[in-house]
């Protein structure tokens, strides 16, 4: 399989499957709508023609501010077929943030999902001289504004042009003129300081990465059904969960939102998914919380099954054959794990996890459940996939081996360097930042510290920039400690503090369901959740939990003090990235007063 551009990948994949196979499914008016490859191509060609009639041509930048939906898919394909460049953003951004990105990238048009998104763009449209068109996916907008058009209107116009004048050859001619080194997309990534940088990814970058990722997935993907819930504007879902699955002939269902994943997964019954650790951690904690409410005999059976399951997974991954353990696991699967899988649709057998480190205990739980979770690693600047655990040599707690067309070496300080056709062209309008990220030999500096295991897999130890240096000169990697403490059923999120400090402290967001149960068990009365997090008995119980989990840490790594927070970190307030990873600098800024109090109370 050899494709050089997204138009080539799109057309040949549609030729292969035509009307014989579903490409995408999406919810409309509470009904799932099926779209086969031929129907998809009809819509994409129609929209591409309409774009061209608006004066959008090769090299133009088109912004997309939308949640995941079928129009996002159709728009992105249509943009790429005519050689234009999409600039996708997270729809949660403020009008000011959107203005910076769309002004900096000099967009000619912006596609928005609904009236709410439209109003943000209308606030700043006059400040972007290059902006000529605004296009809305929904039809509920002020149609008196001549500056604005709907996707439905453009699709209808494009279909008319195709039917009356048979202009498909115009689109195909545009496709043929797209070169592998042309820009496909500019994806803006937030840095620790300053404005976001625009990562320039070419057709070659993304197509080569999608092809290599599909090969690394293994199996017969054309038989798979996927539920896509991660943001399409993020490189991870776009390459791995969208392009790679599309290329492989999988049936892709678009979740209505992150909040509906639990119900959508039962409706779609996926077999294969891309995910992030946060969802897996949440599922595991909810299962345990549900079991806490069951009878003693059911809890005993569940705990026995998990214990057997984990032992069986460890034994299997180490190629050890234990007939007795295998028999026990078969019973555990029948009594417990098969029922848990049914709650996830009953067909889900493998997942790819990325975006953040996957705690080993979470991975073991899902493997024990009969769902193999293969952890991978990537970054937007690498289109994004760099490495992935493989079926023939899985090792939990690692990110596997590099994709077949990607090179990885470790610098003297352990930083992972990446080279290959997936490495970005550079940062838009920022040559200095580009030179700092990619050296003269083409090596991309990832900022992640890694080691190779005895099995030959890569293991991330921490972010280079996240390693603390205490006031005593000790290097402290926060992520492993945070993952360790998050194993407690009472702790949802943990952020370690310790840079240039005498000792470590932590900000903790509690699992309030578990905290309320604890209050009931301890006979504590309360009127609000805020009362729970300052109750001395609760705090002492959490301290015992922390001491239990950190008992094997070095003295300088142990948390001496902690603060329970009244609300979780969120994407909306900027403390989490859309892929659910912590933005430490934002958290430390937002909770500076609490942090200072923990160090000044001595």
N, C-alpha and C positions, 0 to 999 in steps of 0.2 A: 504494500500500500504506500503510494508516494504522491502526496499532494503538496503544492507549493504555496497556495493561497486559500483563504476562506471561500472565495467564489468557486474555486475549483473543487474544494472539499464539499461545498454545499450542492453544486450541480451534479457531481458524480454520485453522491450519496442519494440524492433524490431520484436520479436515473436508476439506481440499483433497486430501490424499494418501491418507488412509485406509489400506486394506490393500494398496494398489497399489505401495507404495514402502517400502524399508528406511529407518528413521530412524537406528538405532544398531546397531553390531556390537560384541560383546565376547567375550572368551575365557573359557571355562568348561571345566575338565577337558581342557585342550589342544585344545578345539574352538571354532571361531568360531560364536557364536549370533547369528542375525538377529532384530531386533525391528522390525516395521513400525509405522507411525504409529498404527494402530488398536489394536494390542497394547500399545503404550506408553501410550495413553490409558486403556486398561482398568486397567493397573497403577497409574497415577497417581491415577485416580479411586478405586480401591479403597483405596490408602494414605491418601488425603485423608479418606475416610470414617472409616477407623480412627483417624486423628489426632483427628478431631472427637469420636469416641466416648470418647477418652482425656481429653477436656476441653480440647483445644488449639483455640484460636479466633483470630479476627482480632486482630492486634496482638501476639500472643505471640511471643517470640523462641525460636528453635530452633537450638541449636548443631550443627554438623556437623564431626566430626573423622575424616576418612577420606581414603585415597588415591583416585585416580580410579577409578571403577567405575560400572556401570550403576545401582546402588542410589543413588549420589550424584545422578545425573540425575533418577531417579524421585522421590527425597525432596525435592529442591529444587523441582521442579514441583508436587508435592503441597502443600508448605508455602505456595507462592505462591498456589495456587488457593483456599485457604481464607483468604487475607489475612494469614497469619502472616509472620514476618520471619526469614530464616535468618542465622545467624552462622557462616560457614565459617572454618575455621582449617587451617593446615598440620599434618599429622599428626606432623611431626618435633618439634613443640613439647614442652617438658617439662611435667610435671604442674603445676608452679608457674606457668608461663606460661599454660597453659590455664585454670587456676583464676582468674587475674586477668581474662582476657577474658570468660569465661562468667559470672563474678560481676559484673563491670562492666556487662555487657549484660543482666543479670538474665534468663537463659534459663529457660524452663519445662521444656524437654527437651533432651537431647543425643543425637545419633545418632552412633555410632562404628562403625568398620569391622570390628574384630576384638577378640579377647580382650586383646591387648596394649594397645590403645587404651582398652578398658573398664577395665582395672586402673588406668590413670592417673586416669580420672574417678572411680572408686570411692575413690581416695585423698582427694579433696576434696569429694565430693558433699554431705557434711553441712555444709560451709561456705557453701553457696549456698542460702539460704532459698527462693528462687523455683523451684528445681529439683524437678520432680515425677516425671519419667520419664527412663529411659535406654533407648535402643533400639540393638540390635546388628545389623549387616548379616550377619555370619557366624552360624552356628548352634552354634559350639563355645564355649559359655560356661556358667557355673554357673547352671543353671535353678532352683536353690533360692532365688535372690535375687528376691524378688517385685517389687523395684524395677526389674528389667530385663526387657525384652521383645525378641523378634527381629523383624526386618523381615518374615520369612516368615510369622510368626504374624499380624502386622498385615495383610499382604496377603491372607491367607486369610480373616481376619475381615471385611475390607472387601469382598472378593468375595462372601462369604456375604450380607452386608447388601444389596449391589446386586442379587444374583440373587433374593433372597427378597422384598425390599421395594421394589425398583426406586427406589432413592434418588438416582439421578443428578441429579434436579431440585434436590436439596439442594445438591449441589456447584455446579451451574450458578448457583443463587441466590447462593451465596458468591462465585463469580466475578464476578457482576454488581455486587456490593457493593464490590469492590476499586476504589479510585480511583487515578488516575494519580499523585497526590501522596502516596499512601501509601508507607511504607517497604517496599522489597523485600528489602533486605539491609543488614547492617552488616559491613563488611570492615575488619579491624584491620590497620593498616600500622605497621611498626616505624620509629621515628624515630631520629635520631642520638643522642639522649639520652632518658632517662626511659621511661615506659611507652608502649606502642603506642596510637595513637588510632583510634577507631572511625569509619570513613567511612560516613555515612548516604547510601545511594543509593535513590532512589525508583523506582517502576515507570516513570515518565516518563523519568528519567535514563537508565536502562539500555535501555529499548525504543527510545527515539529514537536512541540511540547504535548499537544493533544494526542498525536500519533504515538509518541513514546509512552505517555501515560496509559493509553488504552492497552498497549502491549503489556505494560507492567501489571495492569489489573488482572490479566489472565482470564480464563474461562471464556464462555461463549456469550458475549455481552448482548448480542442480538436477541437472545432469549430473555434478557433481564427487563424488569420493570423498576423504574427509579422514581422516588418522590424527591423533588428538588425544593428545598426550603431556604438554603443559604442565599445571600444577596447575589444576584447575577452581575451586579456592578463591581463585585470583587473578583479579582483574577482567579482565585481558587475555584469557586463554583463555575465561573465562566469557562475555564479551560477543562477542568476535570468533570464537573457535573453537567455541563452543557455540551461543549464541542466534542469531547471524547466520547460521551455516551451517544450523542447524535451520530457521530462517525461510525460507532460500533453497531448502530441499528437498534439501540435500546428504546423502549417506550418510556418517555419522560413525562411524569405528571407534575404540574406546578402546584405546590401547596398554596392555599389561600393566603396564609400568613404564618409567621412563627408561632402564633398563638393557636393555630388550628392543626398543627402537626399531629397531635395526639389523635384527633378525629380523622384527619385525612389519611393517616397511615393505616387505619382500619378499613377505610373505604377503598384505597388503592391497592393495599396488600403488596408493597414493594418487595423485590428480591435483593436489591443492591442499592446502596445509598452513599452519598458523600455526607459527611457530618463534621461537627466540631466537638471537642471533649465536653463542653458545657451541657449539651443535650444528653449525652451518655451519662454524665454524672447526675443530672436531674432525674433521669429515668431510674437509675440505680437507687437513688435516695427515696424516690416515691415508692418503689417496690418494697424497700425495707420499712418505710413508714407504714405502708398498708399491712405488712406482715406483723408489725407491732400490735395491731388491733385484733389479730386473729387469736384463736384459742391456743393454749400452751402446747397441745399436741401438734397443731399445724405449724407453729413457730419452730418446734423441735425438728419436724420433718424438713422444713425449709432450710434451717441452719445446717442440718446434716447434708442435705443435697448440695448446698453451696460449698461446704467443706470438701465433699467428695469431688464436685465439679472442678474446683480449683486444683486439687491434687491430680486429677485426671489430665487437666490442661497442661500442667507443669510436666507431668510424666510424658505426655504425647509430644510436647514441643522439644523435649530432650531425647526423643526417639527411644523411650523405654516402654517395653511391653509388659503390662501387669494385668494378667487375665482377671484376677479378683477385683481389682480396681475398675476394670472395664465393665464387669458385670454390675458392680455397684453403681457405676455411672449410668448404665442403661436404665436401672431402676429409678435413679434420681431424675433422669430425663423424662421418664414416663410420669412420675408423680408430681414433678415441679416445673422443670424447664420447658416442657412442651406447652404447658398452660401459660407460662410467661410469654413464650413466642407468639401464642395466639393473640395476646393483647397488643402485639406489634404487627398484626396482620396475618401471622402464621406462615409467611413465606420468606421472610427476611433471613438471609443466610450469611451475608457479608457486607461490610461497610468499610469505607476509607475515611480515616479521621485525620484532619489537618487543622492548621490555624493556630494551634497551641499544643503544649505537651499533654499527652494522654497519660494520666496516672495508671500505673501498672495494675493496681487493684481493680480499677474500673475495666481495664482491658480484660483481665482474667475473668471477671464476672460475666462479661458478654460472651467470651469464648466458652465458658462453662455453660452458658445458656444455649449454646449452639449457634451463635452469631459471631463469625470471625471478623474482628476489627483490625484492619491493617493500617498502622500509623504511617503517615508520610510527613514530608517537610517541604516547604517552599517559601518563596517571597515574591512579591509583585514584580520585582526587577528581574526575576528568572521565569516569568510567564505563567505560572509561578512554580511548577513542580520541579523539585530537584531530586528527591529520593522517595522510595516507598518500600515498605516491607513486602516481601514476595511470598507466595504460597509455598515455594520449595525450601525456604529458609527463614520462617518467621521467628522473630525474637522480640517479645514484649518489652516495652521500655526503650526501644530503639526506633529510628526512622528508616531502617532498612538500608538498601544500597542505592547508589545513584541510578537514574534512568539510563538506558543503553547509550544515549547520545550525549550524556552529561558527564563532565569530569569534575571530580572533587579532590582537593588536596587540603591538608591542614598546615597552617602557618606555624612558625616557631612558638607563638603564644597560644596555639590551639584554635585560632579562628578558622572557620571553614571558608574556603575559596572555591568558587564555582565558575566553570567555563563550558560553553556549548552554544548551539544555535538558538537556545532559549533565552540567552542573556540579552537584556534590553539594549536598544539603540542608545539610550541615554535619558537624561532628564530634560524636558521641554524648556528651552530658553535658560538653561543653567549648565553651562559647560564646566564651570568649576566643580559643582557637585558631581557631575558625571566623571570627571577625572579623579575625584576622591573615591568614587565607588568602584570604578573599573580601571585597572592598571594598563600599562602599555602592551602587555601580553594577553589582554582580554580576560583576566581573572576578576570576577565580581567578588567584592569583600562583603560577606553576609552580616558580619557583626555577631555571629553566633559561635560559641565555643563548643567544640565537639571532640570526641575520641572514637576510634574504631574498636569494636569489641572483638573477642576471640573468634566469634563466628563471622567476622568481617562486616558487620553492620555498623552504621553510624549511630552514635548516641550523643544527643545534645546535652551539655551540662549546664549551660546558661547563656544568656545574652551577654556579650562582652561589655556593653554599656550598662548592664544591670548589676554587674558584680559590685558589691559594696566593698569599701575599704573602711573598716572601723577606725575609731580614733586611736586604737592600739595597733593599727597596721595589719589587721587580719582581713584576708579576702573572704567574703561571704556571698555564696550564690543563693539568692532568695527563692527562686522558683521551686527547687526540690523541697525546701522547708515549707513553703506555702501549700504545695501539693500534699505533703505529709499531714499537716494540720487540717486540711479540708476533708480528710477521711472521716473526721468526727461528724456524726450525724447532726450535731448542733451547729456546725459551721458551714455556711454556704460559700463564702468568699473570704480570702485572707490576703492582706497586703503587708509584707514585712518592711519595717523601717529600720535603718541602721547605718546609712551612709555618714561617715565621719562622726559617728556617735559612739559613746562608751559601751553601749549594749544594745541589743535588739528589742524592738517592741513590735506590736502588730495591730492593725485595724481589722476588725472582724465583722462581717455581716452575718447575723445568726439565721438559722432556719427556724422561723417563728412557730411553725407547726410543732416542731420537736420541742421548742422552748416552752410552749404552752402545755404540752404533755408533761414535761419535766416539772413545771409549776404545779400541775395537778398532783403528780406523784409526791412532791415535797410539801403539799398542803399550803401552797402560797396563793393568796388571793390578790387580785390585781384588777385595775380598771382600764388599763391601756398597755399596748406593747412597750411603750416608753418606760413604764414602771418595771417591766420584766428585766430590761437590760441594765437597770441600776440596782436591782435587788441583790443583796449581799450573798444570799444562799445560791442564787443562780450564778453569780460571778465566781464563787468558790467552786461550784461544780464544773464550770467551764475551765477553770484553772487546773483542776485535777485531770480533765480530759487532755488539755494541752501538755501537762507534765507527762502523761502517759505516752503520748505520741512523740514527744521530743526527748524521751529518756536516753536514746542512743546518739543524740547529737553532741558535738563538741560544746564545751562551756560557752565559747564566744558565739556559737550559733543559736543558742537557746533564747527563747523569748522571756524577758524578765517581766514585762508589763504588756497589757493589751486593753483595748477599748472596744466595747460592743456598740455598733452603729444602729441607728433606728431605721435606716432604709438601705436597700441594696445598691451597689454600684450599677449604673445603667448607661446605655448608649445615649439616651436623651440628654443627660447632664454632662456628657463628654468623658465620663470615667471609664467607659468600656468602648473598645472599637466595635464596629458592626460584626466582626467575627468573634466577639465576646472576650477579647484579651484585655487585660488591665492596662490603662494608660497611667503609669505610676506618677508622672509629673503632675497630672491633673488631680489625682487622688491626694497627693501630698499637699498640693496647693489648697484644695477644698477643705482639707481637714488639718490645716496647719496649726490651728489653735489647740485641737485635741492632742496632736502629736507633741507640741511643745509642753503641754500640761503633763504628759506621761514622763517627760525628761526633767521637768522642773519641780516635781513633787518630792524629790529626795530630801 
